[in-house]
Each structure stands twice: as C-alpha cells, then as structure tokens.
Amino acid sequence: MKRTIYLPDDIAERLNKYLIDHPNETLSSVVQEALEKKLAPKDVSKLLSFAGIVQNASCNAADNAEDRDAIASER
C-alpha cells in the first residue's frame, strides 16, 4: 500500500538524521516498526499477574485502602 503523509518539519529533520545515522534502515522499515508498536494489541497479562500477587490484604481496595495509614495515624 502506498500512502502520502505529512510530517512536521521537526519530525522530518529528526527522521532524516536518524536514517543517516542508521544506514541499514529505510524510511519504510522505520514507519513499519513504529506502526507495529502503535497498533499492537496491549499485552496486559504481566500487569494482571502482578495485580494477583497480593493474596491476603488487610483490607479491600473498595474500603479506601489508600487512606488506611492516614486514618490509623490520626488515632
């Protein structure tokens, strides 16, 4: 597929410098890599596994757990 895109001058300059500094890459390869990252489905599995680490919390998050320490210190 061919597309015509507009790049602001500052991005175009950085892109040109990048391509000069990385002669093994092409405009097409840079755009493809950027689009792959931008359009890739988000992998939330690591976040979900991290969230499941807490097995025995002293209170439920629905009980304003973030305020628990502040309330305890006021007593």
N, C-alpha and C positions, 0 to 999 in steps of 0.2 A: 504494500500500500504506500502510496506517496501522499504526503501532506505538506502544505506550506504553513509555517508557523511564524509568529512574531516573537522576537526576543528583545527585551530592553537592552540598551547599549551596554550597561554594566555587566549583564549576564553574558552577552555575546563576547565581550572582551575577556571575561574570565574563562569562557569556554574555549576561545581561540588560544589563550595562554596554556590552558590545560592540555589541549591537543598538541601544542608544540612541545610541551614538557613530557608528553606520553605518546611518542610517535607510533607505538604499537596499537593505539586505539584510534577509532574513527568516530566521526560525528554520529553515525548510525549506532555504533556499539555503546557510546555514552548515553544516547537517548533511550536505547532499548533497556539498558541496565537501570536507568532512573525510572522508567515506566514500570519495569518489573517490580521494583521496590515499592513504588507508589500504589500500584494496582494489586499487589499480592494480598490475599486474604490474611487477616490478622491472626496470628497463632497465639491464642490466649491460654494454651494448655499449661505453660510454665507458671503463669500468674495464678491459674486455678489450683495447681498443685501446691504453690506457695501458700495460697489462702487456706488450704486444707491442713496446714501444719499444726495449727492450734487445736489441740484435742480437748483440753479441759480448761476453758477460760473461766475466770472467776465471776464473770457476768456476761450477759448478752449485749451485743452491739446496739440492739434496739433500746436498751436501758441507758442510753447516753454514756456508754463506757468511757468515752474520751474525757468526760467530766468527773469520773470517779475519783481520781487522785486529788483534784482540786477540792472536791466536796469533803474528802477524808481529811485533808489538811486544815480545813476550816473548823473542824470539830475539836 
